[in-house]
Amino acid sequence: MRMTVEIPDRIFRRAKSSAAEQGILVRQFVAEAIEEKLRPTPGNEQKPWMKHMGKLKDLHKGTERINKIIEGAFEQIDPEMWMIP
């Protein structure tokens, strides 16, 4: 596929020089550079648990209901617990 890209002259000169040192065409050098940039890196790769994010969103209402029950239980004071013997 053909594409026109505007890059600063100093970067183009470096890319052209590096391509020449490697004995490849500039377009191959640029394609390889883009492929390298698209590869996942250790800090950039998606965490395994991330693929499951959002799959439990249907439990949100249930979680809210349970949290309200818990809050209600903790708001009640048990007189026996606070009695001094």
N, CA, C and O atoms as a printed pandas DataFrame, in Angstrom:
     atom_number atom_name residue_name chain_id  residue_number  x_coord  y_coord  z_coord
0              1         N          MET        A               1    0.852   -1.170    0.000
1              2        CA          MET        A               1    0.000    0.000    0.000
2              3         C          MET        A               1    0.893    1.227    0.000
3              4         O          MET        A               1    1.920    1.263    0.679
4              5         N          ARG        A               2    0.507    2.197   -0.742
5              6        CA          ARG        A               2    1.248    3.447   -0.821
6              7         C          ARG        A               2    0.658    4.474    0.125
7              8         O          ARG        A               2   -0.555    4.551    0.317
8              9         N          MET        A               3    1.566    5.277    0.723
9             10        CA          MET        A               3    1.117    6.293    1.663
10            11         C          MET        A               3    2.154    7.418    1.669
11            12         O          MET        A               3    3.352    7.174    1.525
12            13         N          THR        A               4    1.684    8.625    1.835
13            14        CA          THR        A               4    2.586    9.764    1.943
14            15         C          THR        A               4    2.661   10.180    3.402
15            16         O          THR        A               4    1.641   10.406    4.054
16            17         N          VAL        A               5    3.884   10.275    3.901
17            18        CA          VAL        A               5    4.089   10.637    5.299
18            19         C          VAL        A               5    5.074   11.801    5.345
19            20         O          VAL        A               5    6.082   11.806    4.638
20            21         N          GLU        A               6    4.775   12.766    6.169
21            22        CA          GLU        A               6    5.673   13.896    6.340
22            23         C          GLU        A               6    6.441   13.709    7.649
23            24         O          GLU        A               6    5.848   13.653    8.727
24            25         N          ILE        A               7    7.767   13.613    7.540
25            26        CA          ILE        A               7    8.594   13.479    8.737
26            27         C          ILE        A               7    9.687   14.552    8.681
27            28         O          ILE        A               7   10.051   15.009    7.597
28            29         N          PRO        A               8   10.195   14.943    9.810
29            30        CA          PRO        A               8   11.263   15.956    9.828
30            31         C          PRO        A               8   12.497   15.474    9.053
31            32         O          PRO        A               8   12.812   14.284    9.032
32            33         N          ASP        A               9   13.175   16.420    8.424
33            34        CA          ASP        A               9   14.358   16.104    7.611
34            35         C          ASP        A               9   15.417   15.341    8.393
35            36         O          ASP        A               9   15.987   14.377    7.881
36            37         N          ARG        A              10   15.689   15.757    9.624
37            38        CA          ARG        A              10   16.757   15.107   10.397
38            39         C          ARG        A              10   16.420   13.637   10.662
39            40         O          ARG        A              10   17.317   12.794   10.665
40            41         N          ILE        A              11   15.142   13.317   10.885
41            42        CA          ILE        A              11   14.744   11.920   11.116
42            43         C          ILE        A              11   14.848   11.135    9.815
43            44         O          ILE        A              11   15.283    9.984    9.818
44            45         N          PHE        A              12   14.453   11.749    8.704
45            46        CA          PHE        A              12   14.555   11.071    7.418
46            47         C          PHE        A              12   16.010   10.749    7.085
47            48         O          PHE        A              12   16.318    9.652    6.619
48            49         N          ARG        A              13   16.900   11.709    7.326
49            50        CA          ARG        A              13   18.322   11.476    7.048
50            51         C          ARG        A              13   18.862   10.330    7.893
51            52         O          ARG        A              13   19.626    9.498    7.403
52            53         N          ARG        A              14   18.465   10.288    9.160
53            54        CA          ARG        A              14   18.919    9.186   10.040
54            55         C          ARG        A              14   18.371    7.851    9.562
55            56         O          ARG        A              14   19.083    6.847    9.548
56            57         N          ALA        A              15   17.086    7.846    9.166
57            58        CA          ALA        A              15   16.465    6.607    8.676
58            59         C          ALA        A              15   17.153    6.145    7.393
59            60         O          ALA        A              15   17.439    4.959    7.234
60            61         N          LYS        A              16   17.418    7.074    6.484
61            62        CA          LYS        A              16   18.066    6.746    5.220
62            63         C          LYS        A              16   19.482    6.222    5.461
63            64         O          LYS        A              16   19.914    5.270    4.810
64            65         N          SER        A              17   20.193    6.835    6.385
65            66        CA          SER        A              17   21.553    6.401    6.723
66            67         C          SER        A              17   21.537    5.006    7.340
67            68         O          SER        A              17   22.341    4.150    6.969
68            69         N          SER        A              18   20.621    4.778    8.283
69            70        CA          SER        A              18   20.529    3.461    8.931
70            71         C          SER        A              18   20.143    2.388    7.927
71            72         O          SER        A              18   20.674    1.279    7.967
72            73         N          ALA        A              19   19.219    2.712    7.026
73            74        CA          ALA        A              19   18.807    1.754    6.000
74            75         C          ALA        A              19   19.991    1.395    5.111
75            76         O          ALA        A              19   20.191    0.228    4.775
76            77         N          ALA        A              20   20.783    2.415    4.729
77            78        CA          ALA        A              20   21.959    2.165    3.885
78            79         C          ALA        A              20   22.978    1.285    4.606
79            80         O          ALA        A              20   23.568    0.394    3.995
80            81         N          GLU        A              21   23.188    1.527    5.889
81            82        CA          GLU        A              21   24.127    0.714    6.673
82            83         C          GLU        A              21   23.685   -0.747    6.718
83            84         O          GLU        A              21   24.513   -1.658    6.719
84            85         N          GLN        A              22   22.360   -0.957    6.757
85            86        CA          GLN        A              22   21.825   -2.318    6.807
86            87         C          GLN        A              22   21.664   -2.933    5.422
87            88         O          GLN        A              22   21.372   -4.121    5.291
88            89         N          GLY        A              23   21.859   -2.108    4.381
89            90        CA          GLY        A              23   21.746   -2.597    3.010
90            91         C          GLY        A              23   20.304   -2.843    2.586
91            92         O          GLY        A              23   20.035   -3.735    1.781
92            93         N          ILE        A              24   19.385   -2.064    3.118
93            94        CA          ILE        A              24   17.971   -2.205    2.758
94            95         C          ILE        A              24   17.430   -0.867    2.272
95            96         O          ILE        A              24   18.036    0.181    2.493
96            97         N          LEU        A              25   16.287   -0.920    1.611
97            98        CA          LEU        A              25   15.637    0.301    1.150
98            99         C          LEU        A              25   14.997    1.038    2.321
99           100         O          LEU        A              25   14.662    0.432    3.340
100          101         N          VAL        A              26   14.831    2.343    2.168
101          102        CA          VAL        A              26   14.223    3.163    3.216
102          103         C          VAL        A              26   12.810    2.669    3.514
103          104         O          VAL        A              26   12.406    2.616    4.676
104          105         N          ARG        A              27   12.052    2.305    2.473
105          106        CA          ARG        A              27   10.677    1.840    2.714
106          107         C          ARG        A              27   10.656    0.564    3.551
107          108         O          ARG        A              27    9.763    0.389    4.381
108          109         N          GLN        A              28   11.630   -0.335    3.346
109          110        CA          GLN        A              28   11.711   -1.543    4.166
110          111         C          GLN        A              28   12.085   -1.179    5.602
111          112         O          GLN        A              28   11.542   -1.733    6.557
112          113         N          PHE        A              29   13.022   -0.238    5.738
113          114        CA          PHE        A              29   13.436    0.223    7.059
114          115         C          PHE        A              29   12.244    0.802    7.820
115          116         O          PHE        A              29   12.050    0.496    8.996
116          117         N          VAL        A              30   11.447    1.636    7.154
117          118        CA          VAL        A              30   10.284    2.259    7.782
118          119         C          VAL        A              30    9.240    1.196    8.132
119          120         O          VAL        A              30    8.659    1.238    9.216
120          121         N          ALA        A              31    8.996    0.243    7.224
121          122        CA          ALA        A              31    8.022   -0.819    7.494
122          123         C          ALA        A              31    8.446   -1.641    8.715
123          124         O          ALA        A              31    7.616   -1.971    9.562
124          125         N          GLU        A              32    9.734   -1.968    8.801
125          126        CA          GLU        A              32   10.234   -2.728    9.956
126          127         C          GLU        A              32   10.116   -1.913   11.242
127          128         O          GLU        A              32    9.786   -2.450   12.299
128          129         N          ALA        A              33   10.385   -0.625   11.141
129          130        CA          ALA        A              33   10.285    0.239   12.326
130          131         C          ALA        A              33    8.838    0.294   12.821
131          132         O          ALA        A              33    8.586    0.266   14.025
132          133         N          ILE        A              34    7.895    0.371   11.885
133          134        CA          ILE        A              34    6.479    0.405   12.275
134          135         C          ILE        A              34    6.071   -0.930   12.884
135          136         O          ILE        A              34    5.369   -0.964   13.895
136          137         N          GLU        A              35    6.510   -2.038   12.269
137          138        CA          GLU        A              35    6.202   -3.364   12.831
138          139         C          GLU        A              35    6.737   -3.487   14.250
139          140         O          GLU        A              35    6.053   -3.995   15.138
140          141         N          GLU        A              36    7.965   -3.018   14.457
141          142        CA          GLU        A              36    8.573   -3.080   15.786
142          143         C          GLU        A              36    7.775   -2.253   16.789
143          144         O          GLU        A              36    7.575   -2.674   17.929
144          145         N          LYS        A              37    7.329   -1.098   16.370
145          146        CA          LYS        A              37    6.559   -0.216   17.254
146          147         C          LYS        A              37    5.208   -0.841   17.610
147          148         O          LYS        A              37    4.682   -0.595   18.696
148          149         N          LEU        A              38    4.652   -1.632   16.719
149          150        CA          LEU        A              38    3.343   -2.249   16.957
150          151         C          LEU        A              38    3.415   -3.508   17.809
151          152         O          LEU        A              38    2.396   -3.961   18.330
152          153         N          ARG        A              39    4.615   -4.081   17.959
153          154        CA          ARG        A              39    4.763   -5.280   18.793
154          155         C          ARG        A              39    4.515   -4.945   20.252
155          156         O          ARG        A              39    4.966   -3.906   20.733
156          157         N          PRO        A              40    3.794   -5.820   20.973
157          158        CA          PRO        A              40    3.591   -5.548   22.401
158          159         C          PRO        A              40    4.920   -5.619   23.154
159          160         O          PRO        A              40    5.761   -6.476   22.882
160          161         N          THR        A              41    5.085   -4.721   24.083
161          162        CA          THR        A              41    6.288   -4.710   24.913
162          163         C          THR        A              41    5.898   -5.128   26.325
163          164         O          THR        A              41    4.724   -5.035   26.681
164          165         N          PRO        A              42    6.843   -5.583   27.136
165          166        CA          PRO        A              42    6.496   -6.044   28.486
166          167         C          PRO        A              42    5.685   -5.041   29.298
167          168         O          PRO        A              42    4.778   -5.442   30.026
168          169         N          GLY        A              43    5.982   -3.767   29.196
169          170        CA          GLY        A              43    5.225   -2.768   29.943
170          171         C          GLY        A              43    3.948   -2.355   29.244
171          172         O          GLY        A              43    3.079   -1.727   29.849
172          173         N          ASN        A              44    3.826   -2.703   27.972
173          174        CA          ASN        A              44    2.712   -2.237   27.166
174          175         C          ASN        A              44    1.665   -3.327   26.928
175          176         O          ASN        A              44    0.524   -3.023   26.580
176          177         N          GLU        A              45    2.045   -4.584   27.112
177          178        CA          GLU        A              45    1.125   -5.656   26.795
178          179         C          GLU        A              45   -0.065   -5.659   27.747
179          180         O          GLU        A              45    0.035   -5.241   28.900
180          181         N          GLN        A              46   -1.162   -6.128   27.247
181          182        CA          GLN        A              46   -2.375   -6.147   28.058
182          183         C          GLN        A              46   -2.255   -7.240   29.119
183          184         O          GLN        A              46   -1.793   -8.344   28.833
184          185         N          LYS        A              47   -2.662   -6.931   30.314
185          186        CA          LYS        A              47   -2.619   -7.891   31.404
186          187         C          LYS        A              47   -3.639   -9.004   31.106
187          188         O          LYS        A              47   -4.701   -8.724   30.550
188          189         N          PRO        A              48   -3.335  -10.253   31.463
189          190        CA          PRO        A              48   -4.260  -11.348   31.165
190          191         C          PRO        A              48   -5.647  -11.128   31.754
191          192         O          PRO        A              48   -6.642  -11.515   31.141
192          193         N          TRP        A              49   -5.730  -10.520   32.918
193          194        CA          TRP        A              49   -7.029  -10.320   33.541
194          195         C          TRP        A              49   -7.823   -9.219   32.860
195          196         O          TRP        A              49   -9.036   -9.136   33.054
196          197         N          MET        A              50   -7.173   -8.367   32.064
197          198        CA          MET        A              50   -7.863   -7.265   31.398
198          199         C          MET        A              50   -8.867   -7.748   30.361
199          200         O          MET        A              50   -9.856   -7.064   30.097
200          201         N          LYS        A              51   -8.627   -8.922   29.765
201          202        CA          LYS        A              51   -9.545   -9.403   28.739
202          203         C          LYS        A              51  -10.916   -9.733   29.319
203          204         O          LYS        A              51  -11.892   -9.857   28.579
204          205         N          HIS        A              52  -10.992   -9.876   30.635
205          206        CA          HIS        A              52  -12.260  -10.189   31.282
206          207         C          HIS        A              52  -12.965   -8.957   31.839
207          208         O          HIS        A              52  -14.061   -9.064   32.389
208          209         N          MET        A              53  -12.345   -7.795   31.700
209          210        CA          MET        A              53  -12.939   -6.574   32.226
210          211         C          MET        A              53  -14.295   -6.320   31.567
211          212         O          MET        A              53  -14.430   -6.420   30.348
212          213         N          GLY        A              54  -15.262   -6.004   32.357
213          214        CA          GLY        A              54  -16.586   -5.686   31.843
214          215         C          GLY        A              54  -17.494   -6.886   31.720
215          216         O          GLY        A              54  -18.696   -6.718   31.516
216          217         N          LYS        A              55  -16.968   -8.087   31.836
217          218        CA          LYS        A              55  -17.806   -9.269   31.678
218          219         C          LYS        A              55  -18.703   -9.500   32.887
219          220         O          LYS        A              55  -19.678  -10.246   32.798
220          221         N          LEU        A              56  -18.389   -8.878   34.004
221          222        CA          LEU        A              56  -19.196   -9.043   35.208
222          223         C          LEU        A              56  -20.059   -7.817   35.489
223          224         O          LEU        A              56  -20.563   -7.649   36.600
224          225         N          LYS        A              57  -20.229   -6.956   34.478
225          226        CA          LYS        A              57  -20.971   -5.713   34.692
226          227         C          LYS        A              57  -22.421   -5.969   35.088
227          228         O          LYS        A              57  -23.045   -5.114   35.717
228          229         N          ASP        A              58  -22.966   -7.132   34.731
229          230        CA          ASP        A              58  -24.344   -7.451   35.097
230          231         C          ASP        A              58  -24.499   -7.682   36.597
231          232         O          ASP        A              58  -25.615   -7.658   37.115
232          233         N          LEU        A              59  -23.402   -7.902   37.289
233          234        CA          LEU        A              59  -23.449   -8.125   38.736
234          235         C          LEU        A              59  -23.453   -6.812   39.517
235          236         O          LEU        A              59  -23.530   -6.827   40.746
236          237         N          HIS        A              60  -23.370   -5.689   38.827
237          238        CA          HIS        A              60  -23.286   -4.383   39.484
238          239         C          HIS        A              60  -24.484   -4.132   40.401
239          240         O          HIS        A              60  -24.310   -3.684   41.534
240          241         N          LYS        A              61  -25.693   -4.414   39.923
241          242        CA          LYS        A              61  -26.894   -4.179   40.734
242          243         C          LYS        A              61  -26.899   -5.069   41.971
243          244         O          LYS        A              61  -27.278   -4.634   43.058
244          245         N          GLY        A              62  -26.479   -6.310   41.798
245          246        CA          GLY        A              62  -26.405   -7.224   42.931
246          247         C          GLY        A              62  -25.398   -6.756   43.960
247          248         O          GLY        A              62  -25.636   -6.860   45.163
248          249         N          THR        A              63  -24.281   -6.242   43.494
249          250        CA          THR        A              63  -23.249   -5.727   44.395
250          251         C          THR        A              63  -23.768   -4.522   45.163
251          252         O          THR        A              63  -23.519   -4.393   46.361
252          253         N          GLU        A              64  -24.483   -3.648   44.486
253          254        CA          GLU        A              64  -25.066   -2.480   45.173
254          255         C          GLU        A              64  -26.036   -2.923   46.258
255          256         O          GLU        A              64  -26.032   -2.381   47.364
256          257         N          ARG        A              65  -26.867   -3.909   45.939
257          258        CA          ARG        A              65  -27.850   -4.409   46.904
258          259         C          ARG        A              65  -27.140   -4.989   48.122
259          260         O          ARG        A              65  -27.534   -4.714   49.256
260          261         N          ILE        A              66  -26.109   -5.780   47.903
261          262        CA          ILE        A              66  -25.360   -6.391   49.008
262          263         C          ILE        A              66  -24.673   -5.318   49.848
263          264         O          ILE        A              66  -24.663   -5.408   51.076
264          265         N          ASN        A              67  -24.103   -4.308   49.201
265          266        CA          ASN        A              67  -23.447   -3.225   49.944
266          267         C          ASN        A              67  -24.432   -2.469   50.825
267          268         O          ASN        A              67  -24.081   -2.070   51.935
268          269         N          LYS        A              68  -25.663   -2.265   50.349
269          270        CA          LYS        A              68  -26.684   -1.586   51.158
270          271         C          LYS        A              68  -27.060   -2.430   52.371
271          272         O          LYS        A              68  -27.259   -1.897   53.463
272          273         N          ILE        A              69  -27.157   -3.734   52.183
273          274        CA          ILE        A              69  -27.472   -4.635   53.303
274          275         C          ILE        A              69  -26.354   -4.570   54.351
275          276         O          ILE        A              69  -26.620   -4.494   55.551
276          277         N          ILE        A              70  -25.110   -4.599   53.884
277          278        CA          ILE        A              70  -23.965   -4.537   54.797
278          279         C          ILE        A              70  -23.949   -3.213   55.548
279          280         O          ILE        A              70  -23.755   -3.189   56.763
280          281         N          GLU        A              71  -24.153   -2.106   54.826
281          282        CA          GLU        A              71  -24.186   -0.794   55.476
282          283         C          GLU        A              71  -25.288   -0.737   56.527
283          284         O          GLU        A              71  -25.083   -0.217   57.624
284          285         N          GLY        A              72  -26.457   -1.272   56.188
285          286        CA          GLY        A              72  -27.571   -1.278   57.142
286          287         C          GLY        A              72  -27.242   -2.070   58.388
287          288         O          GLY        A              72  -27.594   -1.670   59.498
288          289         N          ALA        A              73  -26.562   -3.203   58.206
289          290        CA          ALA        A              73  -26.202   -4.040   59.348
290          291         C          ALA        A              73  -25.194   -3.335   60.245
291          292         O          ALA        A              73  -25.266   -3.474   61.466
292          293         N          PHE        A              74  -24.273   -2.597   59.686
293          294        CA          PHE        A              74  -23.263   -1.922   60.485
294          295         C          PHE        A              74  -23.788   -0.643   61.130
295          296         O          PHE        A              74  -23.184   -0.136   62.075
296          297         N          GLU        A              75  -24.887   -0.126   60.639
297          298        CA          GLU        A              75  -25.467    1.069   61.243
298          299         C          GLU        A              75  -26.266    0.736   62.499
299          300         O          GLU        A              75  -26.514    1.608   63.331
300          301         N          GLN        A              76  -26.666   -0.518   62.633
301          302        CA          GLN        A              76  -27.442   -0.924   63.810
302          303         C          GLN        A              76  -26.486   -1.225   64.962
303          304         O          GLN        A              76  -25.462   -1.885   64.791
304          305         N          ILE        A              77  -26.849   -0.727   66.122
305          306        CA          ILE        A              77  -26.029   -0.949   67.309
306          307         C          ILE        A              77  -26.640   -2.097   68.092
307          308         O          ILE        A              77  -27.839   -2.113   68.371
308          309         N          ASP        A              78  -25.806   -3.046   68.438
309          310        CA          ASP        A              78  -26.241   -4.189   69.233
310          311         C          ASP        A              78  -26.020   -3.822   70.704
311          312         O          ASP        A              78  -24.880   -3.772   71.165
312          313         N          PRO        A              79  -27.124   -3.563   71.451
313          314        CA          PRO        A              79  -26.971   -3.126   72.852
314          315         C          PRO        A              79  -26.218   -4.130   73.717
315          316         O          PRO        A              79  -25.480   -3.735   74.620
316          317         N          GLU        A              80  -26.394   -5.423   73.451
317          318        CA          GLU        A              80  -25.722   -6.439   74.268
318          319         C          GLU        A              80  -24.200   -6.332   74.116
319          320         O          GLU        A              80  -23.451   -6.625   75.048
320          321         N          MET        A              81  -23.771   -5.923   72.970
321          322        CA          MET        A              81  -22.345   -5.839   72.718
322          323         C          MET        A              81  -21.708   -4.710   73.520
323          324         O          MET        A              81  -20.524   -4.787   73.847
324          325         N          TRP        A              82  -22.469   -3.660   73.844
325          326        CA          TRP        A              82  -21.943   -2.508   74.531
326          327         C          TRP        A              82  -22.276   -2.473   76.028
327          328         O          TRP        A              82  -21.952   -1.510   76.725
328          329         N          MET        A              83  -22.921   -3.524   76.503
329          330        CA          MET        A              83  -23.253   -3.574   77.942
330          331         C          MET        A              83  -22.017   -3.929   78.746
331          332         O          MET        A              83  -21.242   -4.814   78.381
332          333         N          ILE        A              84  -21.857   -3.226   79.831
333          334        CA          ILE        A              84  -20.732   -3.513   80.725
334          335         C          ILE        A              84  -21.224   -4.512   81.768
335          336         O          ILE        A              84  -22.247   -4.267   82.408
336          337         N          PRO        A              85  -20.533   -5.619   81.953
337          338        CA          PRO        A              85  -20.995   -6.634   82.927
338          339         C          PRO        A              85  -20.820   -6.230   84.350
339          340         O          PRO        A              85  -21.167   -6.989   85.255
